[in-house]
Amino acid sequence: MLYANDMCRSDQHCENHVCVDGPAVGGAAGQGTGSGGTGETGGGGGTGDIGGDAGGGPAGSGTGGSAGVGGMSVDGGMDAGGRCTATTDCDKTGAHACDLAKNVCVECIDDSTCDGAKPGCDTRSDTCVACTKSDHCSGATPVCDTKNNQCVGCNVDGDCKTADKLFCSGNVCVDCNGAGVDKNACGTRDQTKAVCATSGACVACDTNNDCKDPTAPFCGAQKTCVPCSQAGQGACMALNGAKPVCGASGACVECGKDADCSSSSTTPFCSGAGTCVGCGVGHASSAMCSTLVPSKPNCGPSGACVECAVSTDCPNAKPVCSSANTCGACTGDSDCTNRGPGVCMSHLDGRCASNSETIYVQNSSSCSDAGGTSGGTSTVPYCSMQPATGAVSATRDLVVVRGTVGGATVGFASSVSIVGQSSATIVGSVNPALHIASGTTYARDLKLTAGDAVGLQADTGSTVQLNHLLVTGNAGMAADTRGGGILLDGAAFDISNTTVTSNGPGALGGTTWGGILVNNPPSGGPKSLRLLTVQNNNPVGVACSATITGTGVLSTGNTSVEITPACMVTSCSAASTTCGAQP
């Protein structure tokens, strides 16, 4: 054991038999008394706590001893001052070694002089401690805290080797959720495992939200981000309903094939990037619409497959492309430009007429009234209306009149549509310009003038629908007054937007007329005049044998009577959008 300050280093002092850092603090002399020794060395000093007084006898006399040194019993091979020269000199002191630099006995000078619970020698105090290096530590405390000479769990994060406890906090290895661990500690330690899992381990991911690479959007069982192919069926749908398909890249995508996209949407095709795109984007050409949606074979401006984008996409049966990109009926001849004769059959089904159903009548250099029922083509038209009356059939029932042509000596006996183009005019002579013997006839855009006969005659059993006609100059012969504008003799009729002017006189069964004569109308069928101008006829504008319906009829300037009372029709007063024929 240590007893005196001079047994310690110069920067230490003895305290409780141990050398500690700092200068000595003076104290009272020990109370023990030395007993006199014999011989020249003298008796040993007393065993006081700090130092004994000198023995009573004088040195060398054998009756007194030298002063005690620090309470150290001098024995064995120590010199007269109580200093050791070898470890064995300290055996009886309780110390383990002799510090030869100071010739004092100390607890240790190196690790070999320490053992048990304190295997390390702290050379600062020459005392045995729990550790001076990590080799002294093991088990749950494998690291030496050299400042305090204590075995601990860790000093720094690097001391922590267990996967689920990688961080040092308070000399203890804790997981990433432990107290005192920075929330970004995992990323600081290893960017590839930057997420602190609920288990406390640093991982690449703990939930799918931690996976930022779109080609590996799922957190797998090993807490690594994996492609959708490793996440199981339906994983993409569960992750993001807008991208329900597992793509080849490993990312969840909107589509893998065209069938994954809605064929009725504006994005009906699947692109190589796995997104639904419109028909005009990338590989999705307009031609692909006809394969994907046969009923909608064209690419619309919105990117959707549509029935039509422009009217030329539509068939003759439905020639007009609407704003909704659907094909529909025509309303005027302009809707049928470059389609057959350019005639809109708006009075029937709204189709554009075809050449195969058309009989052409045009007095041109290429015309011919020969050829029978197969004549009257667009390249070799009939020259007059005469052969046209016999060429009408169930499959060829449209007569297109171009320019001025002669009338026929017989009437049309089958249902027919007669449409004028290029200022079409039918000129009669002693026969009506246009005679309807039976069936239903639709006629528009014609001028009818016969000179010595009626402009238009419709017989019993027929029905006429007239629109935008000009019936004029049908004066008749002075001898028999056969002239007149329109003779409806037992026929049903619907006449609109028509001008009847400068006709007559005419007579039938004692009834005189000039513009229009309605004689014996049938009980069934239409009997209507709409938006008509009847003027300057001789002698009567409109004459009737029975009541008819009339709206917007402007009868003016006729020689004697504007409209006979039997018609039960009143003339409107002035031309307007609701009175008289329209332009």
C-alpha positions as CSV (number, residue, x, y, z in Angstrom):
1,M,0.0,0.0,0.0
2,L,1.0,3.6,-0.5
3,Y,1.7,5.8,2.5
4,A,3.5,9.0,1.5
5,N,3.1,11.7,-1.2
6,D,6.7,11.1,-2.4
7,M,5.8,7.6,-3.4
8,C,3.7,9.2,-6.2
9,R,4.8,11.2,-9.3
10,S,5.5,14.8,-8.9
11,D,2.2,15.8,-10.4
12,Q,0.3,13.5,-8.0
13,H,-0.3,13.0,-4.3
14,C,-1.2,10.1,-2.1
15,E,-4.8,9.9,-1.0
16,N,-6.4,6.9,0.6
17,H,-3.3,4.9,-0.3
18,V,-3.8,5.7,-4.0
19,C,-1.9,8.1,-6.2
20,V,-4.3,10.7,-7.6
21,D,-3.7,13.7,-9.8
22,G,-2.9,17.1,-8.1
23,P,-0.6,18.5,-5.5
24,A,-0.6,17.2,-1.9
25,V,-2.5,19.0,0.8
26,G,-0.5,19.3,4.1
27,G,-1.7,17.4,7.2
28,A,-0.7,16.8,10.8
29,A,1.9,14.3,11.6
30,G,0.8,10.8,12.5
31,Q,0.3,10.0,16.1
32,G,2.2,6.8,16.2
33,T,5.6,6.6,17.9
34,G,8.6,4.8,16.5
35,S,10.4,2.3,18.5
36,G,14.1,2.4,18.6
37,G,15.9,0.0,16.4
38,T,19.4,-1.4,16.7
39,G,22.3,-1.0,14.5
40,E,23.3,1.9,12.3
41,T,20.1,2.1,10.3
42,G,18.0,3.0,13.3
43,G,14.5,2.0,14.2
44,G,11.6,2.3,11.8
45,G,9.1,5.1,12.0
46,G,5.7,4.8,13.4
47,T,2.8,3.6,11.3
48,G,0.8,6.8,11.5
49,D,-1.7,7.8,8.7
50,I,0.5,10.4,7.2
51,G,4.0,10.0,8.8
52,G,5.4,9.0,12.1
53,D,7.7,11.2,14.2
54,A,11.3,10.2,14.4
55,G,12.3,7.6,17.0
56,G,13.6,8.8,20.2
57,G,17.2,7.5,20.0
58,P,19.9,9.2,18.0
59,A,20.8,7.7,14.6
60,G,23.3,4.9,14.7
61,S,23.2,4.6,18.5
62,G,20.7,1.9,18.5
63,T,18.4,3.7,20.7
64,G,16.7,6.0,18.2
65,G,15.5,5.6,14.6
66,S,15.3,7.8,11.6
67,A,12.1,9.5,10.7
68,G,9.4,7.4,9.0
69,V,8.8,8.0,5.3
70,G,5.2,8.7,4.5
71,G,3.9,6.1,6.8
72,M,5.9,3.5,4.9
73,S,7.3,0.7,6.9
74,V,10.8,0.1,5.8
75,D,11.5,-3.5,5.4
76,G,13.4,-5.9,3.3
77,G,15.5,-4.5,0.5
78,M,14.3,-0.9,0.8
79,D,17.0,1.7,1.3
80,A,17.3,3.8,4.4
81,G,14.8,6.3,2.9
82,G,12.1,3.6,2.3
83,R,12.5,3.5,-1.4
84,C,12.1,0.3,-3.5
85,T,14.5,-1.0,-6.0
86,A,12.6,-4.0,-7.2
87,T,9.0,-5.3,-7.3
88,T,9.8,-7.8,-4.6
89,D,10.6,-4.9,-2.3
90,C,6.9,-4.1,-2.5
91,D,5.4,-7.5,-1.7
92,K,4.9,-6.7,1.9
93,T,3.4,-3.3,1.3
94,G,0.3,-4.5,-0.5
95,A,1.4,-2.8,-3.7
96,H,2.1,-4.8,-6.8
97,A,5.1,-3.2,-8.4
98,C,8.0,-0.8,-7.9
99,D,8.0,2.3,-9.9
100,L,11.7,2.4,-10.6
101,A,11.6,5.9,-11.9
102,K,10.6,7.1,-8.4
103,N,11.6,4.0,-6.4
104,V,8.1,3.9,-4.9
105,C,5.7,1.0,-4.6
106,V,2.6,1.4,-6.7
107,E,-0.5,-0.6,-7.6
108,C,0.7,-1.2,-11.1
109,I,3.1,-0.2,-13.8
110,D,1.5,-2.1,-16.7
111,D,-1.4,-4.5,-17.4
112,S,0.6,-7.5,-16.3
113,T,0.4,-6.3,-12.7
114,C,-3.4,-6.0,-12.8
115,D,-6.0,-8.8,-13.0
116,G,-9.6,-9.7,-12.2
117,A,-12.2,-7.0,-12.4
118,K,-9.5,-4.4,-13.1
119,P,-7.2,-5.8,-15.7
120,G,-5.9,-2.5,-17.0
121,C,-3.2,-0.3,-15.6
122,D,-3.9,3.3,-15.7
123,T,-0.4,4.8,-16.0
124,R,-1.7,8.2,-15.1
125,S,-2.4,7.0,-11.6
126,D,-0.5,3.7,-11.6
127,T,-3.8,2.1,-10.5
128,C,-5.6,-0.9,-11.8
129,V,-8.9,0.0,-13.5
130,A,-11.7,-1.8,-15.3
131,C,-10.1,-1.0,-18.7
132,T,-7.7,1.1,-20.6
133,K,-8.4,-0.4,-24.0
134,S,-11.3,-2.3,-25.5
135,D,-9.3,-5.6,-25.3
136,H,-10.2,-5.5,-21.6
137,C,-13.9,-5.5,-22.3
138,S,-16.3,-8.1,-23.6
139,G,-20.0,-9.2,-23.7
140,A,-22.6,-6.5,-23.6
141,T,-19.9,-3.8,-22.9
142,P,-17.2,-4.5,-25.4
143,V,-15.8,-1.0,-25.7
144,C,-13.5,0.9,-23.3
145,D,-14.5,4.4,-22.3
146,T,-10.8,5.5,-21.8
147,K,-11.8,8.8,-20.2
148,N,-13.6,7.0,-17.3
149,N,-11.8,3.6,-17.6
150,Q,-15.2,1.9,-17.8
151,C,-16.4,-0.8,-20.2
152,V,-19.4,0.4,-22.1
153,G,-21.6,-0.6,-25.0
154,C,-20.1,2.0,-27.3
155,N,-18.3,5.3,-27.6
156,V,-19.3,6.2,-31.3
157,D,-21.7,4.8,-33.8
158,G,-19.0,2.8,-35.5
159,D,-18.7,0.7,-32.3
160,C,-22.2,-0.6,-32.9
161,K,-22.2,-3.7,-35.2
162,T,-25.7,-5.2,-34.7
163,A,-28.0,-4.4,-37.7
164,D,-30.9,-3.4,-35.5
165,K,-28.8,-1.3,-33.1
166,L,-26.4,0.8,-35.2
167,F,-26.3,4.1,-33.2
168,C,-24.4,5.0,-29.9
169,S,-26.4,7.1,-27.5
170,G,-25.2,7.4,-23.9
171,N,-22.5,4.7,-24.4
172,V,-25.3,2.3,-25.3
173,C,-26.0,0.9,-28.8
174,V,-29.6,1.7,-29.7
175,D,-31.8,1.4,-32.8
176,C,-32.6,4.3,-35.2
177,N,-35.7,5.1,-33.1
178,G,-33.7,5.4,-29.9
179,A,-33.6,8.4,-27.7
180,G,-31.0,10.9,-28.9
181,V,-30.7,9.5,-32.4
182,D,-31.1,12.1,-35.2
183,K,-34.0,11.4,-37.5
184,N,-31.7,11.5,-40.5
185,A,-29.1,9.3,-38.9
186,C,-29.8,6.3,-41.2
187,G,-29.2,8.4,-44.4
188,T,-26.1,10.0,-42.9
189,R,-24.7,6.5,-42.2
190,D,-25.7,4.9,-45.5
191,Q,-27.7,6.5,-48.3
192,T,-28.7,3.1,-49.6
193,K,-30.4,2.4,-46.3
194,A,-31.7,5.9,-45.4
195,V,-35.0,4.9,-43.9
196,C,-35.5,4.2,-40.2
197,A,-37.9,1.2,-40.0
198,T,-40.4,0.7,-37.3
199,S,-38.2,-2.2,-36.2
200,G,-35.4,0.2,-35.5
201,A,-33.2,-1.0,-38.3
202,C,-31.9,1.2,-41.1
203,V,-33.4,-0.1,-44.4
204,A,-33.9,1.0,-48.0
205,C,-37.6,1.2,-47.4
206,D,-40.2,0.5,-44.7
207,T,-43.3,1.2,-46.8
208,N,-44.1,1.7,-50.5
209,N,-44.0,5.4,-50.0
210,D,-40.3,5.2,-49.3
211,C,-39.6,3.9,-52.8
212,K,-39.0,6.8,-55.2
213,D,-37.7,5.0,-58.2
214,P,-40.7,4.4,-60.5
215,T,-39.1,1.2,-61.8
216,A,-39.0,-0.2,-58.3
217,P,-42.1,1.2,-56.6
218,F,-42.7,-1.5,-54.0
219,C,-41.1,-2.2,-50.6
220,G,-40.4,-5.9,-50.6
221,A,-40.1,-8.4,-47.7
222,Q,-36.4,-7.7,-47.4
223,K,-37.1,-4.0,-47.0
224,T,-35.7,-3.2,-50.4
225,C,-37.5,-1.5,-53.2
226,V,-38.5,-4.0,-55.9
227,P,-40.2,-3.8,-59.4
228,C,-43.9,-4.4,-59.7
229,S,-43.2,-7.9,-61.2
230,Q,-42.1,-8.9,-57.7
231,A,-44.9,-7.3,-55.9
232,G,-47.7,-9.8,-56.8
233,Q,-50.8,-9.6,-58.9
234,G,-53.0,-6.6,-58.4
235,A,-50.2,-4.7,-56.6
236,C,-50.2,-1.8,-59.0
237,M,-54.0,-1.4,-58.8
238,A,-53.8,-1.3,-55.0
239,L,-50.9,1.2,-55.1
240,N,-52.3,3.6,-57.7
241,G,-55.7,3.0,-59.4
242,A,-54.6,5.4,-62.2
243,K,-51.7,3.1,-63.0
244,P,-53.0,-0.4,-62.6
245,V,-50.8,-2.2,-65.0
246,C,-47.3,-3.7,-64.3
247,G,-45.0,-2.4,-67.1
248,A,-42.0,-4.1,-68.6
249,S,-39.7,-1.5,-66.9
250,G,-40.9,-2.6,-63.5
251,A,-42.9,0.6,-63.1
252,C,-46.7,0.7,-62.6
253,V,-48.2,2.2,-65.7
254,E,-51.5,3.3,-67.1
255,C,-51.5,0.6,-69.8
256,G,-49.6,-2.3,-71.3
257,K,-51.8,-2.7,-74.4
258,D,-54.5,-0.8,-76.2
259,A,-57.2,-2.9,-74.5
260,D,-56.1,-1.3,-71.2
261,C,-57.3,2.1,-72.5
262,S,-60.9,3.1,-73.0
263,S,-61.8,2.9,-76.7
264,S,-64.4,5.6,-76.3
265,S,-62.1,8.1,-74.6
266,T,-59.8,10.7,-76.1
267,T,-56.8,8.5,-75.3
268,P,-57.7,5.1,-76.7
269,F,-54.2,3.8,-77.5
270,C,-51.4,2.6,-75.3
271,S,-48.0,4.2,-76.0
272,G,-44.6,2.6,-75.6
273,A,-44.2,4.6,-72.4
274,G,-47.3,2.9,-70.9
275,T,-49.6,5.8,-71.1
276,C,-53.0,6.0,-72.9
277,V,-52.7,8.5,-75.7
278,G,-54.9,10.0,-78.4
279,C,-55.0,8.6,-81.9
280,G,-52.8,11.2,-83.4
281,V,-49.9,10.7,-80.9
282,G,-46.8,8.6,-81.7
283,H,-47.5,5.2,-83.1
284,A,-51.2,5.7,-82.7
285,S,-52.1,6.7,-86.3
286,S,-55.5,7.5,-87.5
287,A,-55.5,4.2,-89.5
288,M,-55.4,2.3,-86.2
289,C,-58.8,3.5,-85.3
290,S,-60.4,1.4,-87.9
291,T,-58.9,-1.7,-86.3
292,L,-59.6,-0.7,-82.7
293,V,-63.1,0.6,-83.2
294,P,-64.5,-0.3,-86.7
295,S,-67.5,1.9,-86.2
296,K,-65.3,4.9,-85.5
297,P,-62.5,4.5,-88.0
298,N,-61.2,8.1,-88.0
299,C,-59.0,10.2,-85.7
300,G,-60.8,13.1,-84.2
301,P,-59.3,16.4,-83.2
302,S,-59.5,15.5,-79.5
303,G,-57.5,12.3,-80.0
304,A,-60.5,10.0,-79.8
305,C,-61.5,7.6,-82.5
306,V,-64.6,9.0,-84.1
307,E,-67.0,8.3,-86.9
308,C,-65.7,11.3,-88.8
309,A,-63.4,14.2,-88.5
310,V,-64.5,16.0,-91.7
311,S,-67.5,15.4,-93.9
312,T,-65.4,13.6,-96.5
313,D,-65.1,10.8,-93.9
314,C,-68.8,10.2,-94.1
315,P,-70.7,8.0,-96.6
316,N,-73.3,9.3,-99.0
317,A,-76.0,7.9,-96.7
318,K,-75.0,10.2,-93.9
319,P,-72.8,12.8,-95.6
320,V,-72.4,15.5,-93.0
321,C,-69.9,15.4,-90.1
322,S,-71.3,17.2,-87.1
323,S,-69.4,19.0,-84.3
324,A,-69.9,15.9,-82.3
325,N,-67.9,14.0,-85.0
326,T,-70.8,11.9,-86.0
327,C,-72.1,11.5,-89.6
328,G,-75.6,12.7,-90.2
329,A,-78.1,13.8,-92.8
330,C,-77.5,16.6,-95.3
331,T,-79.7,19.7,-95.3
332,G,-78.7,21.3,-98.6
333,D,-77.0,20.5,-101.9
334,S,-73.8,22.2,-100.6
335,D,-73.4,19.3,-98.2
336,C,-73.2,16.9,-101.2
337,T,-70.5,18.7,-103.3
338,N,-68.4,16.2,-105.3
339,R,-70.9,13.4,-104.4
340,G,-72.8,12.1,-107.4
341,P,-75.0,14.8,-108.9
342,G,-74.5,17.0,-105.8
343,V,-78.1,16.6,-104.7
344,C,-79.2,16.4,-101.1
345,M,-82.3,14.2,-100.7
346,S,-83.4,16.2,-97.6
347,H,-87.0,15.6,-98.5
348,L,-86.4,11.8,-97.9
349,D,-83.6,10.5,-95.7
350,G,-81.0,13.2,-95.9
351,R,-78.6,11.2,-98.1
352,C,-76.5,12.5,-101.0
353,A,-77.8,11.1,-104.2
354,S,-75.6,8.8,-106.2
355,N,-75.1,8.7,-110.0
356,S,-76.6,5.2,-110.2
357,E,-80.0,6.5,-109.0
358,T,-80.0,9.7,-111.1
359,I,-81.5,10.4,-114.6
360,Y,-79.7,13.4,-116.0
361,V,-81.5,15.8,-118.4
362,Q,-79.4,18.5,-120.1
363,N,-79.6,19.9,-123.6
364,S,-75.9,19.8,-124.3
365,S,-73.6,18.7,-127.1
366,S,-73.3,15.2,-125.6
367,C,-77.0,14.7,-124.9
368,S,-79.2,12.1,-126.5
369,D,-82.9,11.1,-126.1
370,A,-82.0,7.6,-127.4
371,G,-80.7,4.8,-125.2
372,G,-84.0,3.8,-123.6
373,T,-84.2,3.4,-119.8
374,S,-80.4,3.1,-119.6
375,G,-79.8,6.6,-121.1
376,G,-79.7,9.8,-119.3
377,T,-76.3,9.4,-117.7
378,S,-74.0,12.2,-116.4
379,T,-71.9,11.8,-119.5
380,V,-74.7,11.3,-122.0
381,P,-77.8,13.0,-120.5
382,Y,-81.2,13.1,-122.1
383,C,-81.8,16.2,-124.1
384,S,-85.5,16.7,-123.0
385,M,-87.9,15.4,-120.3
386,Q,-89.6,13.1,-122.8
387,P,-87.5,10.0,-122.3
388,A,-87.0,10.7,-118.6
389,T,-90.7,10.0,-117.9
390,G,-90.3,6.4,-119.1
391,A,-86.8,5.8,-117.5
392,V,-88.0,6.3,-113.8
393,S,-87.9,3.1,-111.8
394,A,-87.7,2.0,-108.2
395,T,-83.9,2.2,-108.2
396,R,-83.6,5.2,-110.5
397,D,-86.0,7.8,-109.3
398,L,-84.1,11.1,-109.3
399,V,-84.3,13.4,-112.3
400,V,-81.7,16.2,-112.3
401,V,-82.5,19.0,-114.8
402,R,-79.6,21.3,-115.8
403,G,-80.2,24.4,-117.9
404,T,-83.2,24.8,-120.2
405,V,-84.9,21.6,-121.6
406,G,-88.1,20.7,-123.3
407,G,-91.1,19.2,-121.6
408,A,-92.7,15.9,-122.2
409,T,-95.9,15.0,-123.9
410,V,-96.8,12.5,-121.2
411,G,-96.9,12.7,-117.4
412,F,-94.8,11.0,-114.7
413,A,-96.7,8.0,-113.5
414,S,-94.2,6.8,-110.8
415,S,-92.9,8.4,-107.7
416,V,-90.0,10.6,-108.6
417,S,-87.8,13.5,-107.4
418,I,-87.1,16.3,-109.9
419,V,-84.3,18.7,-108.9
420,G,-83.1,21.6,-111.0
421,Q,-79.5,22.8,-111.3
422,S,-77.8,25.5,-113.3
423,S,-81.0,27.7,-113.6
424,A,-83.0,24.7,-114.7
425,T,-86.0,25.6,-116.8
426,I,-88.6,23.2,-118.3
427,V,-90.4,24.6,-121.4
428,G,-93.7,23.2,-122.5
429,S,-95.7,24.0,-125.6
430,V,-99.2,22.7,-126.1
431,N,-98.5,20.3,-123.2
432,P,-97.8,21.3,-119.6
433,A,-94.2,22.0,-118.8
434,L,-94.5,19.4,-116.0
435,H,-97.3,16.8,-115.9
436,I,-97.8,14.5,-112.9
437,A,-100.2,11.7,-113.8
438,S,-99.9,9.6,-110.6
439,G,-97.6,8.7,-107.7
440,T,-95.7,11.2,-105.5
441,T,-93.5,13.8,-107.1
442,Y,-91.1,16.1,-105.3
443,A,-89.8,19.0,-107.4
444,R,-87.6,21.9,-106.4
445,D,-85.4,24.6,-107.9
446,L,-87.3,24.7,-111.3
447,K,-88.7,27.3,-113.6
448,L,-91.8,26.1,-115.4
449,T,-93.1,27.9,-118.5
450,A,-95.3,26.5,-121.2
451,G,-96.5,29.4,-123.3
452,D,-99.7,27.8,-124.6
453,A,-100.4,25.4,-121.7
454,V,-100.4,25.0,-118.0
455,G,-97.1,25.3,-116.1
456,L,-97.7,22.3,-113.8
457,Q,-100.6,19.9,-113.9
458,A,-101.2,17.2,-111.2
459,D,-104.0,14.7,-111.8
460,T,-106.3,12.8,-109.4
461,G,-104.4,10.2,-107.4
462,S,-101.1,12.0,-107.4
463,T,-99.4,14.0,-104.7
464,V,-97.0,16.9,-105.3
465,Q,-94.5,18.4,-103.0
466,L,-93.1,21.6,-104.6
467,N,-90.4,23.8,-103.2
468,H,-88.7,26.9,-104.6
469,L,-90.4,26.9,-108.0
470,L,-91.0,29.8,-110.4
471,V,-94.1,29.2,-112.5
472,T,-94.5,32.0,-115.0
473,G,-95.5,32.8,-118.6
474,N,-98.2,30.2,-118.9
475,A,-100.6,32.4,-120.8
476,G,-102.6,29.8,-122.7
477,M,-104.2,30.0,-126.0
478,A,-106.8,32.7,-126.6
479,A,-109.2,30.2,-128.1
480,D,-109.4,27.7,-125.3
481,T,-107.9,29.5,-122.3
482,R,-105.9,26.4,-121.3
483,G,-103.2,28.5,-119.7
484,G,-102.5,29.0,-116.0
485,G,-99.8,28.5,-113.4
486,I,-100.6,25.4,-111.4
487,L,-103.5,23.1,-111.9
488,L,-104.2,20.7,-109.0
489,D,-107.0,18.6,-110.3
490,G,-107.9,16.0,-107.6
491,A,-104.3,15.9,-106.4
492,A,-103.0,16.3,-102.9
493,F,-100.3,19.0,-102.5
494,D,-97.8,20.7,-100.2
495,I,-96.4,23.8,-102.0
496,S,-93.9,26.0,-100.3
497,N,-91.6,28.9,-101.1
498,T,-92.9,29.2,-104.6
499,T,-93.7,32.1,-106.9
500,V,-96.6,32.0,-109.4
501,T,-96.7,35.1,-111.6
502,S,-98.0,36.3,-114.9
503,N,-100.0,33.3,-115.8
504,G,-103.6,32.8,-117.3
505,P,-106.2,33.0,-118.2
506,G,-107.3,29.4,-117.7
507,A,-110.6,27.7,-117.4
508,L,-111.7,24.3,-116.1
509,G,-115.4,23.2,-115.9
510,G,-116.6,26.8,-115.9
511,T,-114.1,28.0,-113.3
512,T,-111.7,30.7,-114.5
513,W,-108.4,31.1,-112.8
514,G,-104.9,32.4,-113.5
515,G,-102.4,31.6,-110.7
516,I,-103.4,28.4,-108.9
517,L,-106.5,26.3,-109.2
518,V,-107.3,23.7,-106.5
519,N,-110.1,21.5,-107.9
520,N,-111.7,18.7,-106.0
521,P,-108.9,18.1,-103.5
522,P,-108.9,14.6,-102.0
523,S,-110.1,14.0,-98.5
524,G,-106.7,12.5,-97.5
525,G,-103.3,13.8,-98.0
526,P,-101.9,17.3,-97.6
527,K,-103.7,20.4,-98.9
528,S,-101.3,23.1,-97.9
529,L,-99.9,26.4,-99.4
530,R,-96.9,27.9,-97.4
531,L,-94.9,31.0,-98.1
532,L,-96.2,31.6,-101.6
533,T,-96.2,34.7,-103.8
534,V,-99.1,34.7,-106.2
535,Q,-99.1,37.9,-108.3
536,N,-100.1,39.5,-111.6
537,N,-102.1,36.5,-112.7
538,N,-105.3,36.7,-114.9
539,P,-108.0,36.7,-113.7
540,V,-107.8,35.0,-110.2
541,G,-104.8,34.5,-108.0
542,V,-105.9,31.4,-106.1
543,A,-109.1,29.6,-106.8
544,C,-110.5,26.6,-104.8
545,S,-113.4,24.3,-104.9
546,A,-112.9,23.3,-101.3
547,T,-111.2,24.5,-98.1
548,I,-107.4,24.3,-98.0
549,T,-104.7,25.4,-95.6
550,G,-102.6,28.4,-96.3
551,T,-100.0,30.3,-94.3
552,G,-97.8,33.2,-95.5
553,V,-99.6,33.4,-98.9
554,L,-99.1,36.8,-100.5
555,S,-101.6,37.3,-103.2
556,T,-101.4,40.6,-105.0
557,G,-101.9,42.3,-108.3
558,N,-104.1,39.6,-109.8
559,T,-106.6,40.9,-112.3
560,S,-109.9,40.2,-110.5
561,V,-109.8,38.2,-107.3
562,E,-106.8,37.6,-105.1
563,I,-108.1,34.4,-103.3
564,T,-111.6,33.0,-103.7
565,P,-113.6,32.7,-100.5
566,A,-114.0,28.9,-100.9
567,C,-110.2,28.5,-100.2
568,M,-110.7,29.9,-96.7
569,V,-107.2,31.4,-97.0
570,T,-106.4,35.1,-96.3
571,S,-103.5,36.8,-98.0
572,C,-100.8,38.3,-95.9
573,S,-100.1,42.0,-96.4
574,A,-96.4,42.5,-97.3
575,A,-93.4,40.4,-98.2
576,S,-91.3,39.3,-95.3
577,T,-89.7,36.2,-93.8
578,T,-93.2,35.0,-92.9
579,C,-95.1,36.3,-95.9
580,G,-94.5,35.3,-99.5
581,A,-91.8,33.2,-101.3
582,Q,-88.4,33.4,-99.8
583,P,-85.2,34.1,-101.7
